[in-house]
């Protein structure tokens, strides 16, 4: 009986480690508006350090591919990363019960997508701002981290 418990525990730990550390983040959509680039992703890292490491490893390729096009002459840019969640939804699926709400039922819609399903639930995972002082500010879940 004790061997079974140990085996099940090890398997659970291995599966958890796999999902936390080895799942590949997929960029679904990139949108530019008013000086901010929105990146919609799937399977984003769960931990704060994992999110920052993902950004540090991928920012140069995103900048080179011009996925982040709102970089000014001083190198300043602002990027918001949002989760795709359950996928794109119709505008009619929004919950507009109040004029201002922080609920997860608020939708962000992208006019570039020529489909009825062009919105995602507002679920910001991280905000990145690179300033003129060459420091990068990360805003993750209410925390601010400067590197």
C-alpha positions in Angstrom: 0.0 0.0 0.0 2.8 2.4 0.8 4.5 1.8 -2.6 1.3 2.8 -4.3 1.0 6.0 -2.4 4.7 6.9 -3.2 4.2 6.1 -6.9 1.0 8.2 -7.1 2.7 11.1 -5.3 5.7 10.9 -7.7 3.4 10.8 -10.7 1.4 13.8 -9.5 4.5 15.7 -8.9 5.9 14.9 -12.3 2.6 15.9 -14.1 2.5 19.2 -12.1 6.1 20.0 -12.9 5.4 19.2 -16.6 2.4 21.6 -16.7 4.2 24.3 -14.8 7.6 24.3 -16.5 7.4 22.6 -19.9 4.2 23.7 -21.5 4.8 25.9 -24.6 3.3 29.3 -24.7 1.5 30.0 -27.9 0.9 33.5 -29.3 -2.6 33.6 -30.7 -3.0 37.3 -31.8 -1.2 40.6 -31.7 -3.0 43.9 -31.7 -1.6 47.5 -31.8 -3.7 50.5 -30.6 -2.8 53.9 -29.1 0.8 53.1 -28.2 0.1 49.7 -26.6 0.6 46.3 -28.1 -1.8 43.6 -26.9 -0.6 40.1 -27.2 -3.1 37.3 -26.7 -1.6 34.0 -25.6 -2.4 30.5 -24.6 -0.5 28.4 -22.0 1.3 31.4 -20.4 3.6 30.6 -17.5 2.0 30.5 -14.1 4.6 32.0 -11.9 5.8 35.6 -11.9 9.4 34.6 -12.6 8.2 32.3 -15.4 6.3 35.1 -17.0 9.3 37.5 -16.8 11.7 34.8 -18.1 9.3 34.1 -21.1 9.2 37.8 -21.9 13.0 38.1 -21.7 13.5 35.1 -24.0 10.9 36.3 -26.6 11.0 40.1 -26.6 13.8 40.4 -29.1 12.2 38.1 -31.7 8.8 39.9 -31.3 10.6 43.2 -31.8 12.5 42.0 -34.8 9.4 40.5 -36.4 7.7 43.9 -35.8 5.0 42.2 -33.7 5.7 45.1 -31.3 5.5 48.1 -33.6 4.8 50.9 -31.1 8.5 51.4 -30.2 9.5 55.0 -30.2 12.9 56.5 -31.1 14.0 56.2 -27.4 13.1 52.5 -27.2 10.0 53.0 -25.1 7.2 50.5 -25.6 4.2 49.2 -23.6 2.9 45.7 -24.0 -0.2 44.0 -22.4 -0.4 40.2 -22.4 -3.8 38.7 -22.1 -5.0 35.1 -21.8 -7.2 33.6 -24.6 -9.2 31.8 -22.0 -12.1 29.9 -23.5 -11.4 31.4 -27.0 -12.8 34.2 -29.0 -16.5 35.1 -28.3 -19.2 37.2 -29.9 -19.8 40.8 -28.7 -23.3 39.7 -27.6 -21.7 37.4 -25.0 -20.4 40.4 -22.9 -21.8 41.3 -19.6 -22.5 45.0 -19.8 -24.4 45.2 -16.4 -22.4 48.2 -15.3 -20.7 51.1 -17.0 -17.4 50.2 -15.3 -16.6 46.7 -14.1 -13.6 44.7 -13.1 -15.5 41.4 -13.6 -14.1 38.7 -15.9 -17.2 39.0 -18.1 -15.9 42.2 -19.7 -14.7 41.6 -23.2 -11.9 43.1 -25.2 -12.8 43.2 -28.9 -10.4 43.4 -31.9 -11.8 45.2 -35.0 -9.1 43.6 -37.2 -10.7 40.2 -36.8 -13.4 40.0 -39.5 -15.6 37.5 -37.7 -18.5 37.6 -35.2 -16.2 35.9 -32.7 -13.6 38.7 -32.2 -13.6 39.3 -28.5 -11.9 37.7 -25.5 -12.6 37.9 -21.8 -10.6 40.6 -20.1 -7.9 38.5 -18.3 -4.6 40.5 -18.3 -1.7 38.3 -17.3 1.1 40.9 -17.4 1.9 44.5 -18.5 5.4 45.4 -19.6 6.7 49.0 -20.0 10.2 49.7 -21.2 11.2 53.3 -20.3 13.7 55.8 -21.4 15.8 55.0 -18.4 16.4 51.6 -20.0 14.6 49.8 -17.1 11.7 47.5 -17.7 8.7 47.5 -15.4 6.5 44.4 -15.1 3.0 44.6 -13.7 1.8 41.1 -12.7 -1.3 40.6 -10.6 -1.0 43.9 -8.8 2.7 43.6 -8.2 5.3 45.9 -9.8 8.7 44.5 -10.6 11.5 46.7 -12.1 14.6 45.2 -13.8 
